[in-house]
Amino acid sequence: MVDSTDSTRTTTVLYVIVVVVAVLIGTVLAPIVWGATQSSGDSGEPTVSVITLRAGTDAGPVNDIKEDLRQARTNESVEAVVLRIDSPGGAVASSEEFYLAVNRTAAQMPVVAYVEGTAASGGYFGIAPADRIFVKPSSTVGSIGVIVSAPLSTVEQAEAQSKTYLRTGPDKATTEKDQLREQMETLHNAFVDTIMKHRGENLTMDRSGVAHGEAYIGPTAVRNGFADETGDLGSAIEFAATKADGIDGDQYEIDYNEPVSPSGGGIVLAKDVESVDGNVVYVDSGGDDTEFQEPYEFYAVWGVPVTEDAREVNDESE
């Protein structure tokens, strides 16, 4: 509980607009620090490289994945890649980096995904180019969509800031809700387009069904085309080896790579939804929402990320 004396501070109101939220849950995704790479891939023997992501699709973990994929592409002995993934997604910008790195690799060699736990939102976006997606019965995949988390000002705060700051133009450093919503819809459409491009022939639902943003457990994901087959890591490795031109039978090595960067911290997911308007869900802790004040951030994540400021506001309202 925050003491009432803190009420004199500028109140920051969390206003989250959600295009699609498959599941709103209250949980903490704890940061994970990974050990050194387990690797033997310099022997010159045909190799399947297993690259692991067990974190959000944020800058640190994604940079590790990008480097591992780059090394796989430039290592003449690596004939195929298996992506072992357990990720709820993360920031849109780094999720796109993840996708682009996987897509570039898939253009050069077979890439197979194994969903160890979760591949949701940005995590699923990143593995969309894979030749095959393996899941366990308990795996969770999907949650296609984009959300935005941004602090809002009250009318009084907006007026005060307009007097306090000199700007080169009337729109400098501010974004109206309609503008932000338009940006969010553009990102959302691009996300859905990417899934339809890579998975469209496998899916049993149309584009609007994909855009709805539901998450699916393994058997359901196999039935509706979000995944291809139930199996374990060994199944994914064996399939990748059969797809590789340079591997004959079972004569190959397996190179296990795990990132060394921390996940970048936990993400708290919101529990409650205040109102729903069509396909847009609003989570608002109160206040007059005239305009957004930067910074704001787009996420492709399973759930609604809540900032420290938002938790303070929620504490004050108790």
Secondary structure, DSSP 8 states (H G I E B T S, - for coil): ---GGGGGS---EEEEEES--S-----B------------TTSSS-EEEEEEE-S-SSHHHHHHHHHHHHHHHH-TTEEEEEEEEEE-EEEHHHHHHHHHHHHHHHTTS-EEEEEEEEEETHHHHHHTT-SEEEE-TT-EEE----EEEEEEE-HHHHHHHHHH---SSTTTTEE-HHHHHHHHHHHHHHHHHHHHHHHTTT-SS-HHHHHT--EEEHHHHHHHTS--EE--HHHHHHHHHHH-TT--TT--EEEEE---S---S--EE-----EEETTEEEEE-SS---EEES--EEEEESS-EE-HHHHHHHHHT-
